[in-house]
Amino acid sequence: MMYSCTPLSSHTRSVQVPSERAMEANTSSKTGEVPSLLANVEVSHLDGFDTTTPMQSPRPVLHPDTGRPARMRPPERVAPRSEAVIPAFDSPFNPPGQRSGHLVSISLPSSPTGFGEPLLAPGGDLHERKQAMSNAAQEPAQNVRFAQPHRVMFRSQPNPGGVPTHGVRRMGSRGGRTMNRDKRYDSFKTFSGKLERQITHLAGGGLPVSTPEEEEFAQGQGEAVSGDNVDRFFAALEGPELDKLKSSEELALPADKKWPFLLRFPISAFGMCLGVSSQAILYKTIATAAPTEFLHVNPKVNLVLWFISVGLMSIITAAYAFKIVFFFEAVRREYYHPIRVNFFFAPWIACLFLAMGVPPSVATQLPTWLWYALMSPFLCLELKIYGQWMSGGQRRLSKVANPSNHLSVVGNFVGALMGASMGLKEGPIFFFGVGVAHYTVLFVTLYQRLPTNATLPKDLHPVFFLFVAAPSVASMAWAKIVDEFGVGAKLAYFIAMFLYASLAVRINFFRGFRFSLSWWAYTFPMTGAAIASIRYATVVDNAFTKALCVGLSLLATLAVTGLLATTMVHALVFHDLFPNDIAIAITDRKMKPIMELQESGKDDDSRSGSSSKDVEAGVTAAVAPEV
């Protein structure tokens, strides 16, 4: 007997022993005879052989003793299950960090071809088994029946352990929701995310985690600009309002994502309160003044506008109060911004407008303590801002002068007007004098256009309408202080009208600017000019002054209406009313300008070109003597 060794792999070998059937086949092949098992098989008349037609029911196997159909052993419906084992996450066959699919267990037949052994007669006797095998050999091949599994069963397996998805952690054992927290905004939060984590923990959830990309972004970005380094605002931002990032700068927050709403809610949103509340004062004046009695304006218009103003003021104040609580760092950076700092006067100016525009049906006399309460924030802000203008430091007026600085000056005249209307004397005169002094300095500085005025717009912008606000309100304030619209009041009024006309004739130059909420702050100067014209018409009553009152009032109303429509379109259609506030997210680190990169690349090319030329010259010099 011969044994043949067949190599299976480089490490193992298996020895195969020929069976009796194989030896018989080898003997038959040598003698040329057909094996007995194959000689008795007839395949030409087999139904279903190598065809797609269904096979006929085979005849039952008869019991050798009784001659009756034998009871067949029922086939196993489910074959033994075989599983494919997938390497674990830590296996060297699987790259780290790569997630494998779920394991699926499939029940497979016991034989490779899908067929089992022929069904034999039941019983454990060896003689009966041999008799059944001989009967099966004598019967036609179509009587041989093979067992096939009825169905394939799929069993799901538990997911193998491994590293969970980045940035997600299950909250609690009760199957709660998943939560992730972006740490890139922590530097702007008041509590640096601690309060948020405490609330989440008290609610029964797990601690939120951040993705590695967020941590890498937070570590790679530079620190936000400090309050003392005002030059960084001028170097990193551009535009009349310093709200556009230069191409050579980077942000402390992701520029490709929308930031939280409170971070995108600017202090300039109080400009809407200025525009609407000033309209309430305008229509209160139109309804009660003698020069505009012929218009027959219902006092209810003032009542409706005043309630709208109160509601709008309440909403914006609540939103910004939440920003102070949760994102105080963002508020602090707005305060250090050379343009945004002036809008911190806007909430208090709007409160003064609401007090002056209160309808007679709501209140006829306001308490004097209200004036002191509203003017105290003005005094604190002015001591800080005006002190910086005079100190000669980085925030001196010759460097940070901008038309938006009028917001820090006009509050003095509005407070003086309200105090004089309430019967006060010393306080209104004090604020009126402070306002006149600083308005004169600001007016001259802006007219000079010094080279240090980095924030002064080169072209006309709606911010220039703030030039009209201070002299218009100052004329009414002085008239109220001296109880007559005399020479001083007329002088301020005429200055306001001249500035208004100089801007109106160049209205085409105001096109092409991107809309922003700060435009609302530029509408109340137009309303102030209209109210001052009505006061002037009470002294100089003629057709021209009446036409001027109506014309300026109509322009102010149309400006507010058009701006309201534009605001609604940006809020409801474009959804960009509150874009990412770029002005508060600049960093101390500056990216390398693209021009420097290009120049360095050119220098490298020139060096490589010169070195290649030197090599070629050396080779030529070495080869020349040989030639």
C-alpha positions as CSV (number, residue, x, y, z in Angstrom):
1,M,0.0,0.0,0.0
2,M,1.3,3.4,-1.0
3,Y,0.8,6.7,0.8
4,S,0.9,10.0,-0.9
5,C,1.8,13.2,0.9
6,T,0.2,16.4,-0.3
7,P,1.6,19.7,1.0
8,L,-1.0,22.0,2.4
9,S,1.0,24.9,3.7
10,S,4.5,25.8,4.7
11,H,4.0,24.6,8.2
12,T,1.7,21.5,8.1
13,R,1.4,18.5,5.8
14,S,-1.4,15.9,5.7
15,V,-1.2,12.2,4.7
16,Q,-4.1,10.9,2.7
17,V,-4.8,7.1,2.7
18,P,-6.7,5.9,-0.4
19,S,-10.1,4.4,0.4
20,E,-11.4,1.1,-1.0
21,R,-13.5,2.9,-3.6
22,A,-10.5,4.9,-4.8
23,M,-8.5,1.7,-5.1
24,E,-11.3,0.1,-7.0
25,A,-11.5,3.0,-9.3
26,N,-7.7,2.9,-9.9
27,T,-7.9,-0.9,-10.6
28,S,-10.8,-0.3,-13.0
29,S,-9.0,2.5,-14.8
30,K,-6.0,0.2,-15.3
31,T,-8.2,-2.7,-16.6
32,G,-10.5,-0.5,-18.6
33,E,-13.7,-1.7,-16.8
34,V,-16.5,0.5,-15.5
35,P,-17.1,0.3,-11.7
36,S,-20.2,-1.6,-10.7
37,L,-21.8,1.4,-9.0
38,L,-21.6,3.5,-12.1
39,A,-22.5,0.7,-14.5
40,N,-26.0,0.3,-13.0
41,V,-26.8,4.1,-13.1
42,E,-29.2,5.2,-15.9
43,V,-29.2,8.9,-16.5
44,S,-30.8,9.3,-19.9
45,H,-34.4,8.8,-18.6
46,L,-34.0,10.5,-15.3
47,D,-36.7,13.2,-14.7
48,G,-35.2,16.4,-13.5
49,F,-31.6,15.5,-14.2
50,D,-29.7,18.6,-15.3
51,T,-33.1,20.4,-15.9
52,T,-35.1,23.1,-14.1
53,T,-38.3,21.1,-14.0
54,P,-39.4,20.0,-10.5
55,M,-38.5,16.5,-9.5
56,Q,-41.2,13.9,-9.1
57,S,-41.9,12.4,-5.8
58,P,-39.6,9.4,-5.3
59,R,-41.1,6.1,-4.4
60,P,-40.9,5.2,-0.7
61,V,-38.3,2.7,0.5
62,L,-40.0,-0.6,1.5
63,H,-39.1,-2.5,4.6
64,P,-37.3,-5.7,3.8
65,D,-39.4,-7.8,6.3
66,T,-42.9,-6.4,6.1
67,G,-42.9,-5.0,2.6
68,R,-44.5,-1.8,3.8
69,P,-43.1,1.7,3.4
70,A,-40.5,2.2,6.0
71,R,-40.6,5.1,8.3
72,M,-37.9,7.5,7.4
73,R,-35.7,9.3,9.9
74,P,-36.7,12.9,9.8
75,P,-33.8,15.1,8.5
76,E,-32.3,17.7,10.7
77,R,-34.0,21.0,9.8
78,V,-31.1,23.1,11.0
79,A,-27.6,22.0,10.1
80,P,-24.7,22.6,12.4
81,R,-23.9,26.3,12.6
82,S,-20.5,27.6,11.4
83,E,-19.3,31.1,12.3
84,A,-16.8,33.4,10.7
85,V,-14.6,35.0,13.4
86,I,-13.6,38.6,12.7
87,P,-10.5,39.9,14.4
88,A,-11.0,42.1,17.4
89,F,-10.3,45.8,17.4
90,D,-6.9,45.3,19.0
91,S,-5.9,42.6,16.6
92,P,-2.9,43.3,14.3
93,F,-5.1,42.2,11.4
94,N,-7.4,45.2,11.8
95,P,-6.1,48.8,11.7
96,P,-6.6,50.7,14.9
97,G,-9.6,53.0,14.8
98,Q,-11.4,51.0,12.1
99,R,-14.8,49.7,12.9
100,S,-15.9,46.3,11.7
101,G,-19.3,45.3,10.7
102,H,-21.7,43.3,12.8
103,L,-21.1,39.6,13.1
104,V,-23.7,37.5,11.3
105,S,-24.0,33.8,12.1
106,I,-25.3,31.8,9.1
107,S,-26.4,28.2,9.4
108,L,-24.8,26.1,6.6
109,P,-25.4,22.6,5.4
110,S,-23.2,19.8,6.6
111,S,-22.0,18.9,3.1
112,P,-20.3,21.3,0.6
113,T,-22.8,20.5,-2.1
114,G,-25.8,21.1,-0.1
115,F,-27.0,17.5,0.0
116,G,-26.9,15.1,2.9
117,E,-26.7,11.3,2.9
118,P,-29.4,9.1,1.5
119,L,-32.3,8.5,3.8
120,L,-32.0,5.0,5.1
121,A,-34.5,2.9,7.0
122,P,-34.6,3.6,10.7
123,G,-33.1,1.2,13.1
124,G,-29.8,0.6,14.7
125,D,-29.2,-2.9,13.3
126,L,-26.2,-3.3,11.0
127,H,-27.9,-6.0,8.9
128,E,-30.8,-3.8,8.2
129,R,-28.6,-0.9,7.2
130,K,-26.7,-3.2,4.7
131,Q,-30.0,-4.5,3.3
132,A,-31.2,-0.9,2.8
133,M,-28.0,0.0,1.1
134,S,-28.3,-2.9,-1.3
135,N,-31.9,-2.1,-2.1
136,A,-31.0,1.5,-2.7
137,A,-28.3,0.4,-5.2
138,Q,-30.8,-1.8,-7.1
139,E,-33.4,0.9,-7.3
140,P,-33.2,3.6,-10.1
141,A,-31.1,6.6,-9.1
142,Q,-34.3,8.7,-9.0
143,N,-35.4,6.8,-5.9
144,V,-32.4,8.1,-4.0
145,R,-33.5,11.0,-1.8
146,F,-31.2,13.6,-0.4
147,A,-31.9,15.7,2.6
148,Q,-31.7,19.4,2.2
149,P,-32.1,22.1,4.8
150,H,-35.5,23.7,4.7
151,R,-34.3,27.2,5.5
152,V,-31.2,29.2,6.3
153,M,-31.3,30.8,9.7
154,F,-29.5,34.1,10.4
155,R,-28.6,34.9,14.0
156,S,-27.4,38.3,15.0
157,Q,-24.4,38.5,17.2
158,P,-23.5,41.2,19.7
159,N,-21.2,44.0,18.4
160,P,-17.6,43.4,19.5
161,G,-16.1,45.7,22.0
162,G,-14.0,48.6,20.8
163,V,-13.5,52.3,20.9
164,P,-16.9,54.1,20.8
165,T,-17.7,56.8,18.2
166,H,-15.8,60.1,18.9
167,G,-17.7,62.8,20.6
168,V,-20.7,60.6,21.8
169,R,-21.3,59.0,25.2
170,R,-24.5,57.3,26.3
171,M,-26.3,59.2,29.1
172,G,-27.2,57.0,32.0
173,S,-28.1,53.3,32.2
174,R,-31.7,54.1,31.3
175,G,-31.0,54.4,27.6
176,G,-31.2,58.2,27.4
177,R,-30.3,60.3,24.5
178,T,-26.8,60.9,23.3
179,M,-25.1,64.3,23.8
180,N,-21.9,66.0,22.7
181,R,-20.5,69.3,23.7
182,D,-18.3,71.5,21.6
183,K,-15.5,72.9,23.8
184,R,-14.4,75.5,21.2
185,Y,-16.9,77.9,22.6
186,D,-15.8,77.5,26.3
187,S,-13.5,80.5,26.1
188,F,-16.5,82.7,25.5
189,K,-18.7,81.2,28.2
190,T,-19.1,82.8,31.6
191,F,-18.7,79.5,33.4
192,S,-16.5,77.8,30.8
193,G,-19.1,75.0,30.4
194,K,-19.1,74.0,34.1
195,L,-22.7,75.1,34.7
196,E,-23.8,73.2,31.6
197,R,-22.1,70.0,32.8
198,Q,-23.6,70.4,36.3
199,I,-27.1,70.8,34.8
200,T,-26.6,67.7,32.6
201,H,-25.3,65.7,35.6
202,L,-28.3,66.7,37.7
203,A,-30.6,65.6,34.9
204,G,-29.3,62.1,35.1
205,G,-27.0,62.2,32.1
206,G,-23.4,61.5,31.5
207,L,-20.7,64.0,31.0
208,P,-20.6,65.3,27.4
209,V,-17.3,64.9,25.5
210,S,-15.9,66.7,22.6
211,T,-14.3,65.3,19.4
212,P,-10.5,65.3,18.9
213,E,-11.0,67.7,16.0
214,E,-12.7,70.2,18.3
215,E,-9.9,69.9,20.9
216,E,-7.2,70.2,18.2
217,F,-9.0,73.3,16.8
218,A,-9.2,74.8,20.3
219,Q,-5.6,74.2,21.0
220,G,-4.4,75.4,17.5
221,Q,-6.2,78.7,17.6
222,G,-4.6,81.8,19.2
223,E,-6.0,83.5,22.2
224,A,-8.6,86.2,21.6
225,V,-7.4,89.7,21.4
226,S,-7.0,91.5,24.7
227,G,-8.8,94.7,25.6
228,D,-5.7,96.8,25.7
229,N,-4.5,95.7,22.2
230,V,-6.8,97.9,20.2
231,D,-4.4,97.8,17.2
232,R,-5.3,94.2,16.6
233,F,-8.8,95.3,15.8
234,F,-7.5,97.7,13.2
235,A,-5.1,95.1,11.8
236,A,-7.5,92.2,11.6
237,L,-10.8,93.8,10.7
238,E,-11.9,96.2,7.9
239,G,-15.0,98.0,6.8
240,P,-16.9,101.0,8.2
241,E,-18.0,99.1,11.2
242,L,-14.9,96.9,11.6
243,D,-16.9,93.7,11.1
244,K,-15.1,92.1,8.1
245,L,-12.1,89.8,8.6
246,K,-9.1,90.4,6.5
247,S,-7.8,87.5,4.3
248,S,-4.5,87.3,6.3
249,E,-6.3,86.7,9.6
250,E,-7.8,83.7,11.4
251,L,-10.7,83.3,13.9
252,A,-10.9,81.9,17.4
253,L,-14.1,80.2,16.4
254,P,-15.0,77.9,13.5
255,A,-15.8,80.0,10.5
256,D,-17.6,77.1,8.6
257,K,-20.3,76.6,11.3
258,K,-23.1,78.7,12.7
259,W,-22.3,79.8,16.2
260,P,-24.7,79.7,19.1
261,F,-27.4,82.4,18.9
262,L,-26.2,84.4,21.9
263,L,-22.8,84.7,20.4
264,R,-24.3,86.0,17.2
265,F,-26.5,88.5,19.0
266,P,-24.7,91.9,18.9
267,I,-25.1,94.9,21.0
268,S,-26.0,96.8,17.9
269,A,-29.5,95.1,17.9
270,F,-30.6,97.9,20.3
271,G,-30.5,100.1,17.2
272,M,-34.0,98.7,16.4
273,C,-35.3,100.1,19.7
274,L,-33.9,103.5,18.8
275,G,-35.6,103.5,15.4
276,V,-39.0,102.4,16.6
277,S,-39.1,104.3,19.9
278,S,-38.2,107.5,18.1
279,Q,-41.1,107.0,15.8
280,A,-43.4,106.9,18.8
281,I,-42.1,110.4,19.8
282,L,-42.5,111.6,16.3
283,Y,-46.2,110.7,16.1
284,K,-46.9,112.0,19.6
285,T,-45.5,115.3,18.5
286,I,-47.4,115.3,15.2
287,A,-50.7,114.6,17.0
288,T,-50.2,117.4,19.6
289,A,-48.2,120.1,17.8
290,A,-49.9,123.1,16.2
291,P,-48.1,123.1,12.8
292,T,-49.3,119.5,12.1
293,E,-52.8,119.7,13.3
294,F,-54.1,119.7,9.7
295,L,-52.8,116.1,9.3
296,H,-55.4,114.9,11.9
297,V,-53.2,112.1,13.1
298,N,-54.9,109.9,15.7
299,P,-53.1,109.8,19.1
300,K,-53.7,106.0,19.1
301,V,-50.8,105.7,16.5
302,N,-48.5,106.9,19.2
303,L,-50.0,104.4,21.6
304,V,-49.5,101.5,19.3
305,L,-46.0,102.5,18.4
306,W,-45.1,102.9,22.1
307,F,-46.3,99.5,23.0
308,I,-44.5,98.0,20.1
309,S,-41.4,99.8,21.2
310,V,-41.8,98.5,24.8
311,G,-42.2,94.9,23.6
312,L,-39.3,95.1,21.3
313,M,-37.1,96.6,24.0
314,S,-38.1,93.9,26.4
315,I,-37.3,91.1,24.0
316,I,-33.9,92.5,23.0
317,T,-33.0,93.3,26.6
318,A,-33.8,89.8,27.7
319,A,-31.8,88.3,24.9
320,Y,-28.7,90.4,25.7
321,A,-29.1,89.8,29.4
322,F,-28.8,86.0,28.7
323,K,-25.7,86.8,26.7
324,I,-24.2,88.6,29.7
325,V,-25.0,85.7,31.9
326,F,-23.8,82.8,29.7
327,F,-21.3,84.5,27.4
328,F,-19.9,87.4,29.4
329,E,-16.5,87.1,27.6
330,A,-18.2,87.9,24.3
331,V,-19.8,91.0,25.9
332,R,-16.4,92.1,27.2
333,R,-14.9,91.8,23.7
334,E,-17.7,93.9,22.3
335,Y,-16.9,96.5,24.9
336,Y,-13.3,96.6,23.8
337,H,-14.2,96.9,20.1
338,P,-13.6,100.5,19.0
339,I,-16.9,100.7,17.2
340,R,-19.2,98.4,19.3
341,V,-18.4,100.3,22.5
342,N,-20.4,103.2,21.3
343,F,-23.6,101.0,21.1
344,F,-23.5,100.4,24.8
345,F,-25.1,103.9,25.0
346,A,-28.0,102.7,22.8
347,P,-30.1,100.8,25.5
348,W,-30.1,103.8,27.7
349,I,-30.9,106.2,24.9
350,A,-33.8,103.9,23.9
351,C,-35.1,104.1,27.5
352,L,-35.0,107.9,27.4
353,F,-37.0,107.7,24.1
354,L,-39.6,105.5,25.7
355,A,-40.0,107.9,28.7
356,M,-40.3,110.9,26.4
357,G,-42.8,109.1,24.0
358,V,-45.1,107.7,26.7
359,P,-48.7,108.3,25.6
360,P,-50.8,110.7,27.6
361,S,-53.3,107.9,28.3
362,V,-50.6,105.9,30.0
363,A,-48.9,108.7,32.1
364,T,-48.9,112.4,32.1
365,Q,-46.2,113.1,34.6
366,L,-43.0,111.0,35.1
367,P,-41.2,110.9,38.5
368,T,-37.9,112.8,38.7
369,W,-36.1,109.7,40.1
370,L,-36.5,108.1,36.8
371,W,-34.3,110.7,35.1
372,Y,-31.5,110.2,37.7
373,A,-31.8,106.4,37.3
374,L,-31.4,106.6,33.5
375,M,-28.7,109.2,33.4
376,S,-26.4,107.4,36.0
377,P,-25.2,104.8,33.4
378,F,-24.5,107.6,31.0
379,L,-22.3,109.3,33.5
380,C,-20.3,106.1,34.2
381,L,-19.8,105.3,30.5
382,E,-18.8,108.8,29.7
383,L,-16.2,108.9,32.4
384,K,-14.6,105.8,31.0
385,I,-14.9,106.6,27.2
386,Y,-14.2,110.3,27.4
387,G,-11.3,109.6,29.7
388,Q,-9.8,107.3,27.1
389,W,-10.2,110.0,24.4
390,M,-8.1,112.4,26.5
391,S,-5.5,110.0,27.9
392,G,-3.4,109.9,24.8
393,G,-3.2,106.1,24.8
394,Q,-4.2,103.6,22.2
395,R,-7.9,104.7,22.4
396,R,-7.3,108.4,22.0
397,L,-9.9,110.1,19.9
398,S,-7.5,110.9,17.0
399,K,-7.1,107.2,16.5
400,V,-10.6,105.7,17.2
401,A,-12.7,108.6,15.9
402,N,-15.6,107.3,13.9
403,P,-19.1,108.6,13.1
404,S,-20.5,106.0,15.5
405,N,-18.9,108.0,18.3
406,H,-21.9,110.3,18.0
407,L,-23.9,107.7,19.9
408,S,-21.8,108.5,23.0
409,V,-22.5,112.2,22.6
410,V,-26.1,112.4,21.6
411,G,-27.2,110.8,24.9
412,N,-26.2,114.0,26.7
413,F,-28.6,116.1,24.7
414,V,-31.4,113.5,24.9
415,G,-31.0,113.4,28.7
416,A,-30.9,117.2,28.9
417,L,-34.1,117.4,26.8
418,M,-36.0,114.9,29.0
419,G,-34.7,116.6,32.3
420,A,-35.8,120.0,31.1
421,S,-39.2,118.6,30.1
422,M,-39.6,117.3,33.7
423,G,-38.8,120.7,35.2
424,L,-35.2,120.0,36.2
425,K,-32.5,122.7,35.7
426,E,-29.0,121.9,36.9
427,G,-28.8,118.4,35.7
428,P,-29.9,119.1,32.2
429,I,-27.5,122.0,31.9
430,F,-24.6,119.9,33.1
431,F,-25.1,117.1,30.5
432,F,-25.8,119.7,27.8
433,G,-22.5,121.3,28.5
434,V,-20.6,118.0,28.5
435,G,-22.3,117.1,25.2
436,V,-21.4,120.4,23.5
437,A,-17.7,120.2,24.5
438,H,-17.2,116.6,23.3
439,Y,-19.4,117.0,20.2
440,T,-17.2,120.0,19.1
441,V,-14.0,118.0,19.5
442,L,-15.5,115.0,17.7
443,F,-16.9,117.1,14.9
444,V,-13.5,118.7,14.2
445,T,-11.6,115.4,14.4
446,L,-13.9,113.7,11.9
447,Y,-13.8,116.6,9.5
448,Q,-10.0,116.6,9.5
449,R,-9.7,112.9,8.5
450,L,-6.4,112.4,10.1
451,P,-4.1,109.6,8.9
452,T,-4.6,107.9,12.2
453,N,-8.3,107.6,11.7
454,A,-8.1,103.9,10.7
455,T,-11.8,103.3,11.2
456,L,-13.1,106.3,9.2
457,P,-14.9,105.0,6.1
458,K,-13.5,106.1,2.8
459,D,-16.9,106.2,1.1
460,L,-20.2,107.4,2.3
461,H,-22.1,105.0,4.6
462,P,-25.4,105.2,6.6
463,V,-23.2,105.8,9.7
464,F,-22.7,109.4,8.5
465,F,-26.4,110.2,9.3
466,L,-25.3,110.2,12.9
467,F,-23.8,113.7,12.1
468,V,-27.4,115.0,12.1
469,A,-28.5,113.5,15.4
470,A,-26.6,115.6,17.9
471,P,-27.4,119.1,16.6
472,S,-31.0,118.2,16.0
473,V,-31.6,117.0,19.6
474,A,-29.3,119.8,21.0
475,S,-31.6,122.4,19.4
476,M,-34.7,121.0,21.1
477,A,-32.8,120.6,24.4
478,W,-31.6,124.1,24.6
479,A,-35.0,125.4,23.6
480,K,-36.5,123.5,26.5
481,I,-33.9,124.7,28.9
482,V,-34.4,128.4,28.1
483,D,-38.1,127.9,27.5
484,E,-37.9,129.3,24.0
485,F,-36.7,128.4,20.5
486,G,-34.2,131.2,20.4
487,V,-30.9,132.0,18.7
488,G,-29.0,129.2,20.3
489,A,-31.6,126.6,19.4
490,K,-31.9,127.9,15.8
491,L,-28.1,127.8,15.4
492,A,-28.0,124.1,16.3
493,Y,-31.1,123.4,14.1
494,F,-29.5,125.1,11.0
495,I,-26.3,123.1,11.4
496,A,-28.4,119.9,11.5
497,M,-30.3,120.9,8.4
498,F,-27.2,121.7,6.5
499,L,-25.6,118.3,7.3
500,Y,-28.9,116.6,6.4
501,A,-29.0,118.3,3.0
502,S,-25.3,117.5,2.3
503,L,-26.0,113.8,2.8
504,A,-29.3,113.8,1.0
505,V,-27.9,115.1,-2.3
506,R,-25.4,112.2,-2.3
507,I,-27.9,109.5,-1.6
508,N,-26.7,107.4,-4.6
509,F,-23.3,106.9,-2.9
510,F,-25.0,104.9,-0.1
511,R,-25.7,101.9,-2.3
512,G,-23.9,98.6,-2.4
513,F,-23.4,98.2,1.4
514,R,-24.1,95.0,3.2
515,F,-27.2,95.2,5.5
516,S,-26.6,95.0,9.2
517,L,-28.7,95.6,12.3
518,S,-26.6,98.7,13.1
519,W,-28.5,100.5,10.3
520,W,-31.4,100.9,12.7
521,A,-29.3,103.3,14.8
522,Y,-28.9,105.5,11.7
523,T,-32.7,106.1,11.3
524,F,-33.3,108.0,14.6
525,P,-31.3,111.0,13.4
526,M,-33.8,111.4,10.5
527,T,-36.6,111.2,13.0
528,G,-34.8,113.7,15.3
529,A,-34.5,116.2,12.4
530,A,-38.2,115.8,11.7
531,I,-39.2,116.5,15.3
532,A,-36.8,119.5,15.4
533,S,-38.4,120.9,12.3
534,I,-41.9,120.7,13.9
535,R,-40.5,122.6,16.9
536,Y,-39.0,125.2,14.6
537,A,-42.3,125.5,12.7
538,T,-44.1,126.5,16.0
539,V,-41.9,129.6,16.0
540,V,-41.7,130.3,12.3
541,D,-45.1,129.3,11.0
542,N,-45.4,129.4,7.2
543,A,-46.0,127.1,4.3
544,F,-42.3,126.3,3.8
545,T,-41.8,125.2,7.4
546,K,-45.0,123.1,7.3
547,A,-44.0,121.4,4.1
548,L,-40.5,120.8,5.6
549,C,-42.2,119.2,8.7
550,V,-44.3,116.9,6.5
551,G,-41.5,116.0,4.1
552,L,-39.0,115.1,6.8
553,S,-41.6,113.2,8.8
554,L,-42.5,111.2,5.7
555,L,-38.9,110.4,4.9
556,A,-38.3,109.2,8.4
557,T,-41.4,107.0,8.3
558,L,-40.4,105.6,4.9
559,A,-36.9,104.9,6.1
560,V,-38.1,103.0,9.2
561,T,-40.7,101.1,7.2
562,G,-38.2,100.1,4.5
563,L,-35.7,99.0,7.1
564,L,-38.3,97.0,8.8
565,A,-39.2,95.2,5.6
566,T,-35.5,94.5,4.9
567,T,-35.1,93.2,8.4
568,M,-38.0,90.8,8.0
569,V,-36.7,89.6,4.6
570,H,-33.3,88.8,6.1
571,A,-34.8,87.1,9.1
572,L,-37.5,85.0,7.4
573,V,-36.2,84.5,3.8
574,F,-32.4,84.7,3.9
575,H,-32.0,83.6,7.5
576,D,-28.9,85.7,7.9
577,L,-30.2,88.5,10.2
578,F,-27.7,87.3,12.9
579,P,-24.6,86.0,11.1
580,N,-21.5,85.0,12.9
581,D,-20.1,87.9,14.8
582,I,-16.6,88.1,13.3
583,A,-15.7,91.2,15.2
584,I,-15.4,89.5,18.6
585,A,-13.6,86.3,17.4
586,I,-10.2,87.6,16.2
587,T,-7.0,86.3,17.7
588,D,-3.7,87.7,18.8
589,R,-2.0,85.5,16.3
590,K,-1.7,86.5,12.7
591,M,-1.4,84.1,9.8
592,K,1.4,84.4,7.3
593,P,0.2,86.5,4.4
594,I,-0.2,84.8,1.1
595,M,2.0,87.3,-0.6
596,E,4.9,86.4,1.7
597,L,4.3,82.8,0.9
598,Q,4.4,83.5,-2.8
599,E,7.5,85.6,-2.4
600,S,9.3,82.9,-0.4
601,G,8.3,80.4,-3.0
602,K,9.8,82.7,-5.7
603,D,12.9,83.0,-3.7
604,D,13.2,79.3,-3.4
605,D,12.7,78.9,-7.1
606,S,15.3,81.5,-7.9
607,R,17.8,79.8,-5.5
608,S,17.2,76.4,-7.0
609,G,17.5,77.9,-10.5
610,S,20.8,79.6,-9.7
611,S,22.2,76.5,-8.1
612,S,21.2,74.4,-11.1
613,K,22.9,77.0,-13.3
614,D,26.0,76.8,-11.2
615,V,26.1,73.0,-11.5
616,E,25.7,73.2,-15.2
617,A,28.5,75.7,-15.5
618,G,30.8,73.5,-13.4
619,V,30.0,70.4,-15.5
620,T,30.7,72.4,-18.7
621,A,34.0,73.7,-17.3
622,A,35.0,70.2,-16.4
623,V,34.1,68.6,-19.7
624,A,35.6,71.4,-21.9
625,P,39.3,70.5,-21.3
626,E,38.7,66.9,-22.1
627,V,37.1,67.9,-25.4
